[in-house]
Amino acid sequence: MTQTIRILDTTDSDFDARLNRLLAWDETEDQTIHQQVADIIADVKARGDEALLEYTRRFDDFPADSITELELSADQLKTAFEGLPDQVAQALQVAASRIQAYAEKQKLESWHYQEADGTVLGQQVSALDRVGLYVPGGQAAYPSSVLMNAIPAKVAGVDELIMVVPTPRGERNALVLAAAHIAGVDRVINIGGSQAVAALAYGTQSVPAVNKIVGPGNIYVATAKKMVFGQVGIDMIAGPSEILVVCDGHTSPDWIAKDLFSQAEHDEDAQAILLSPDAEFLKQVEDTIERLLPQMERADVIRESLRSRGALIKVKDLNDAASVVNRVAPEHLELSVADPEQLLQSIKHAGAIFLGRYTAEALGDYCAGPNHVLPTSGTARFSSPLGVYDFQKRSSIINCSRQGSQTLGRTASVLARGEGLIAHALSAEARVDQSHDE
């Protein structure tokens, strides 16, 4: 029988090379897609609404004569929410309230301090004016992503949040619309693809330009976000979903196998890795994977994900495990060990960290509270989860007293002349030793 998931050992002489191959993710741009997206962006910039409507007919098989026909009213969003089964509506509300409570803790505040000479320095924090949220459409939509992206934006104080979501063949997902209602999304427009990203970035006659675009999408959407970055901000270019579990061998193998499945079921490129110092436990998990996999609804996807990018890795001890974790810098990290807080002290790089045997990563995907928009493909080494701070910006505040102007002016003059920027020096010197009042 073909092995579903590879077995590695950190003590093997070729471990580093094998781990590198396992983690490698081909990010080579498809030039055909790149050109197609570039052409669409240019067309939307040139023709605005006309181009948007044309692409919506072509790609989504959804005809409309105006953007107004593609926009959903607040009443329609409310109706979608009210039409949900009570249990589903309650689950959405619980998730939203927990996400909001966590987000409230993240808000950056303005601050200032005064120096001895009276000079005041500080930082002013303000929210972005307008944000665009991209949401995949049709029946394969994710209301949890609406909550995770929209709620932090509203907590930050964003004035206008515009959600774009395609409706292939007119298919609208009631859960997505209900989530938009709960999260306080201001406008929902049924457009998608790279054309929607272009509209949000540059604006059209009916779609205003935004300051930042967030939210997941396919390769065309990701390519478009990359291309408009600079014109607008973006959240990140996300790679395949990842989970890395560290287990001391004392958690149920069934639990761990299901945790690995939870990310592997996303798509064939998702990555699921288990680290343990207990070789017998790794074997138990491997056997459990083989036993449970046929029962999974997305068994074929999970099997290919585990076969191509998954691994069970024998480590020397938990310190060795921490070293591997920091090298991988996973999107999701479970520390399923007796003393997770102690092991946490050795972890430097991970998107979200789940502590203890009872904390399934799936809880973080939906309702724990922290954001599920996380850095992937090792980018947790230098980036962070999406949060309220991604919808705020900072301005430096400088208010020089007369005395401070004298001191700083002389210092600035010396440095400016050292750089050969004489006008800078003269500007600083103009306020030095002047007798007029402020």
C-alpha positions in Angstrom: 0.0 0.0 0.0 1.3 3.5 -0.9 2.4 5.5 2.2 0.0 8.4 2.7 2.4 10.6 4.6 6.2 10.7 4.8 8.2 10.0 8.0 11.3 12.2 8.7 13.8 12.2 11.6 15.8 15.3 12.6 18.8 13.0 13.3 19.0 11.8 9.7 22.0 13.2 7.8 19.7 14.4 4.9 17.0 15.9 7.2 17.8 19.5 6.4 17.6 18.9 2.6 14.4 16.9 2.9 12.8 19.5 5.1 13.7 22.2 2.6 12.1 20.3 -0.2 9.0 19.8 1.9 8.7 23.5 2.7 9.4 24.7 -0.8 6.5 26.4 -2.4 6.7 27.4 -6.0 5.8 31.1 -6.2 6.9 31.5 -9.8 4.4 33.8 -11.5 2.3 32.5 -14.3 3.1 35.1 -17.0 -0.1 34.3 -18.9 -2.2 35.0 -15.8 -0.1 38.1 -15.0 -0.8 39.5 -18.5 -4.5 38.7 -18.3 -4.8 40.5 -15.0 -2.7 43.4 -16.2 -5.0 43.8 -19.2 -8.2 43.6 -17.0 -6.8 46.2 -14.6 -6.0 48.6 -17.4 -9.4 48.1 -19.0 -11.2 48.9 -15.7 -9.1 51.9 -15.2 -10.0 53.1 -18.7 -13.7 52.2 -19.0 -14.8 51.9 -15.4 -18.3 50.6 -14.8 -18.7 49.5 -18.5 -15.7 47.2 -18.1 -16.9 45.8 -14.8 -20.3 44.9 -16.2 -18.8 43.3 -19.2 -16.4 41.1 -17.1 -19.3 40.2 -14.8 -21.3 38.9 -17.7 -18.3 37.1 -19.2 -16.8 35.5 -16.1 -19.8 35.2 -13.7 -22.6 34.7 -16.3 -24.5 37.3 -14.4 -25.9 40.1 -16.7 -26.6 43.6 -15.4 -27.1 47.0 -17.0 -25.7 49.0 -14.1 -23.6 48.6 -10.9 -26.8 49.5 -9.0 -28.3 46.2 -10.1 -25.3 44.4 -8.6 -25.5 46.2 -5.2 -27.3 44.7 -2.3 -29.2 46.8 0.2 -29.0 46.8 3.9 -32.5 45.3 4.0 -31.4 42.4 1.8 -28.4 41.7 4.2 -30.8 41.8 7.2 -33.2 39.5 5.4 -30.4 37.0 4.8 -29.6 37.0 8.5 -33.2 36.7 9.6 -33.7 33.8 7.2 -31.0 31.6 8.9 -31.8 28.7 11.1 -31.6 29.9 14.8 -28.6 27.7 15.5 -26.6 29.1 12.6 -27.6 32.7 13.4 -26.6 32.2 17.0 -23.2 30.7 16.0 -22.5 33.6 13.8 -23.3 36.1 16.5 -21.2 34.2 19.1 -18.2 34.2 16.7 -18.7 37.9 15.9 -18.9 39.0 19.5 -15.7 37.1 20.4 -13.9 38.5 17.4 -14.9 42.0 18.4 -14.0 41.6 22.0 -10.5 40.5 21.0 -10.2 43.2 18.4 -11.1 45.9 20.9 -7.9 45.0 22.9 -5.8 45.7 19.8 -6.7 49.3 19.2 -3.7 51.6 19.0 -4.0 54.8 20.9 -2.5 58.3 20.3 0.1 59.4 22.8 2.5 62.3 23.4 5.1 63.4 25.9 6.7 66.8 26.8 10.4 67.3 27.1 12.1 69.6 29.6 12.3 72.5 27.3 8.6 72.3 26.4 8.9 70.5 23.1 6.1 68.0 22.6 6.5 64.8 20.6 3.9 62.2 20.0 1.9 59.9 17.7 -1.5 60.4 16.4 -3.5 57.3 15.4 -6.3 57.5 12.9 -8.4 55.0 11.0 -8.3 54.4 7.2 -11.2 56.2 5.5 -12.3 53.5 3.2 -11.5 49.7 2.9 -12.4 47.1 0.3 -13.1 43.6 1.4 -12.9 40.8 -1.2 -14.9 37.7 -0.5 -15.1 34.6 -2.7 -18.6 34.0 -4.1 -21.0 31.2 -4.9 -21.6 28.3 -2.7 -17.9 27.9 -1.7 -17.9 31.1 0.3 -16.6 31.7 3.8 -18.7 33.8 6.2 -16.0 33.4 8.8 -13.6 35.4 6.6 -16.2 38.2 6.4 -16.2 38.4 10.2 -12.5 38.2 10.5 -11.8 40.9 8.0 -14.7 43.3 8.6 -15.0 43.4 12.4 -11.4 44.6 13.0 -11.9 47.3 10.3 -15.0 48.6 12.0 -13.4 48.4 15.5 -10.6 50.5 14.1 -13.1 53.1 13.0 -13.0 52.7 9.3 -15.7 55.1 7.9 -16.8 52.9 4.9 -16.3 49.2 4.3 -17.1 48.0 0.8 -17.5 44.3 0.3 -17.2 42.8 -3.2 -18.4 39.3 -3.8 -19.0 37.6 -7.1 -22.3 35.8 -7.8 -21.5 33.1 -10.4 -24.7 32.3 -12.3 -26.6 34.4 -9.7 -25.6 32.2 -6.7 -25.6 34.2 -3.5 -24.5 32.7 -0.2 -26.9 33.6 2.6 -24.3 33.0 5.3 -21.9 35.5 3.7 -24.6 38.1 3.4 -25.7 37.5 7.0 -22.1 37.8 8.2 -21.9 41.1 6.3 -25.0 42.3 8.2 -23.6 41.3 11.6 -20.2 42.8 10.9 -21.6 46.2 9.8 -20.4 46.2 6.2 -21.5 49.4 4.6 -21.9 48.3 0.9 -22.0 45.0 -0.8 -21.5 44.8 -4.6 -21.8 41.6 -6.6 -18.6 41.8 -8.6 -15.5 39.7 -8.3 -12.2 38.6 -9.8 -9.3 40.9 -10.7 -11.8 43.4 -12.2 -13.2 43.9 -8.7 -9.8 44.5 -7.2 -9.0 47.0 -10.0 -12.3 48.8 -9.3 -11.5 49.1 -5.6 -7.9 50.2 -6.2 -8.6 52.9 -8.9 -12.3 53.6 -8.5 -15.0 53.7 -11.2 -18.1 55.8 -11.8 -20.0 53.8 -9.1 -17.3 52.1 -7.0 -15.2 54.5 -5.0 -11.4 53.9 -4.7 -10.4 52.5 -1.3 -7.3 52.9 0.8 -6.7 49.2 1.4 -7.9 45.9 0.0 -8.2 42.8 2.3 -9.6 39.3 1.9 -8.9 36.0 0.2 -9.3 35.1 -3.4 -8.1 32.9 -6.2 -4.8 33.3 -8.2 -6.3 36.0 -10.3 -7.4 38.0 -7.3 -4.0 37.4 -5.5 -2.2 38.5 -8.7 -4.3 41.6 -9.0 -3.7 42.5 -5.3 0.0 42.2 -5.9 -0.2 44.5 -8.9 -2.2 47.3 -7.3 -0.1 47.3 -4.2 1.3 50.8 -3.9 -1.8 52.4 -5.3 -3.6 50.9 -2.3 -2.5 48.9 0.7 -3.2 45.1 0.9 -3.3 42.7 3.7 -1.0 40.0 2.4 -0.5 37.5 -0.5 -1.5 34.3 1.2 -0.1 30.9 0.3 -1.6 27.5 1.1 -3.0 26.8 4.5 -0.6 25.2 7.1 -0.7 23.5 10.4 2.2 22.3 12.5 1.5 20.2 15.6 4.0 19.5 18.4 2.9 16.6 20.6 4.7 14.9 23.5 2.9 11.6 22.7 0.2 11.9 25.3 -2.7 13.4 23.3 -5.2 11.1 21.6 -3.9 10.1 18.1 -7.4 10.5 16.8 -7.4 14.1 17.9 -4.1 14.8 16.3 -5.0 13.1 13.0 -8.2 15.1 12.8 -6.2 18.3 13.5 -3.9 17.5 10.6 -6.9 16.7 8.4 -8.5 20.1 9.3 -5.9 22.0 7.2 -5.2 19.3 4.6 -8.8 19.4 3.5 -8.4 23.0 2.3 -6.7 22.0 -0.9 -3.9 19.7 -2.3 -1.2 22.3 -1.6 -2.1 22.7 2.1 0.5 21.5 4.5 0.1 19.4 7.7 3.1 18.5 9.8 3.4 16.7 13.2 6.5 16.8 15.4 7.0 14.4 18.3 9.9 12.9 20.2 7.8 9.7 20.6 8.4 7.3 17.7 5.6 5.0 18.8 3.2 7.9 19.0 4.1 8.9 15.4 3.3 5.4 14.3 0.0 5.5 16.1 -0.9 8.7 14.3 0.1 7.3 11.0 -2.1 4.2 11.6 -5.0 6.5 12.7 -4.6 8.6 9.5 -5.0 5.5 7.4 -8.0 4.3 9.4 -9.9 7.7 9.5 -9.0 9.1 6.1 -11.6 7.0 4.1 -14.3 8.5 6.3 -13.5 12.1 5.4 -15.8 13.8 3.0 -12.8 15.4 1.3 -10.6 12.3 1.5 -9.1 12.7 -2.0 -8.0 16.3 -1.2 -6.6 15.4 2.2 -4.7 12.3 0.9 -3.0 14.3 -1.9 -2.1 17.1 0.6 -0.6 14.7 3.1 1.2 12.8 0.3 2.7 15.8 -1.4 3.4 18.2 1.5 2.7 16.5 4.8 5.1 14.9 7.3 5.4 13.1 10.6 8.8 14.2 12.0 10.7 12.5 14.9 12.5 15.0 17.0 15.1 14.5 19.7 13.1 16.4 22.3 10.8 19.3 22.7 13.7 21.8 22.4 14.5 20.2 19.1 10.9 20.6 18.1 11.0 24.3 18.9 14.0 24.7 16.7 12.1 23.1 13.8 9.0 25.2 14.5 11.1 28.4 14.3 12.6 27.2 11.1 9.2 26.4 9.5 7.4 29.5 10.9 4.0 27.9 10.5 0.7 29.7 9.9 -1.0 27.6 12.7 1.0 26.0 15.5 -0.5 23.6 18.1 1.5 22.9 21.2 -0.2 19.7 22.4 2.1 19.0 25.3 1.9 18.8 29.1 3.4 22.3 29.7 2.6 24.4 26.6 3.4 27.7 28.4 6.9 26.5 29.0 7.4 25.5 25.4 5.9 28.7 24.2 8.9 30.6 25.6 11.0 28.9 22.9 8.7 29.8 20.0 9.6 32.9 18.0 7.9 32.4 14.7 4.3 31.4 14.2 1.1 33.0 13.0 -1.3 31.7 15.7 -0.3 29.5 18.6 -2.8 27.0 20.1 -1.8 25.9 23.6 -2.7 22.6 25.3 -4.4 19.4 24.3 -7.9 20.8 24.2 -7.3 23.7 21.9 -8.0 22.6 18.3 -6.8 24.9 15.6 -10.3 24.8 14.1 -11.6 26.9 17.0 -9.3 29.7 15.9 -10.7 29.4 12.3 -14.1 30.3 13.5 -14.8 31.6 17.0 -12.0 31.7 19.5 -11.5 35.4 18.9 -8.0 36.0 17.4 -8.0 36.6 13.7 -7.7 33.7 11.3 -6.0 35.8 8.6 -2.4 34.7 9.2 1.0 34.8 7.5 1.9 31.7 5.5 4.8 30.2 3.7 7.3 31.2 6.4 6.4 34.8 6.4 5.5 34.6 10.1 9.3 35.3 10.5 8.5 39.0 9.7 4.7 39.5 9.6 1.7 39.2 11.9 -1.9 38.2 11.9 -4.5 40.6 10.6 -5.7 43.0 13.3 -7.2 46.3 14.1 -3.8 47.9 13.6 -3.9 47.0 9.9 -6.8 49.4 9.6 -5.1 52.2 11.5 -2.2 54.5 10.6 0.1 56.6 12.6 1.2 60.2 12.2 4.2 61.6 14.0 3.6 64.8 16.1 6.4 67.4 16.6 5.7 70.7 18.4 8.9 72.5 19.2 9.1 75.1 21.9 11.2 78.2 21.3 14.1 76.7 23.4 13.8 73.3 21.6 14.0 75.0 18.3 17.3 76.6 19.3 18.8 73.3 20.3 17.4 71.1 17.6 18.1 73.8 14.9 21.8 73.8 15.6 22.0 70.0 15.6 20.0 69.8 12.3 22.2 72.4 10.7 25.3 70.5 11.4 23.9 67.3 10.0 22.3 69.0 7.0 25.6 70.7 6.0 27.3 67.4 6.4 25.0 66.0 3.8 25.4 69.0 1.5 21.7 70.0 1.8 22.2 73.7 2.5 18.6 74.7 2.2 17.8 72.3 5.0 20.5 73.9 7.1 19.3 77.4 6.4 15.7 76.4 7.3 16.8 75.0 10.6 19.1 78.0 11.3 16.4 80.6 10.5 14.8 79.9 13.9 18.0 79.9 15.9 18.8 83.0 18.1 15.8 84.9 16.8 14.4 87.3 19.3 10.8 87.5 18.1 8.1 85.8 20.1 6.6 82.5 19.0 
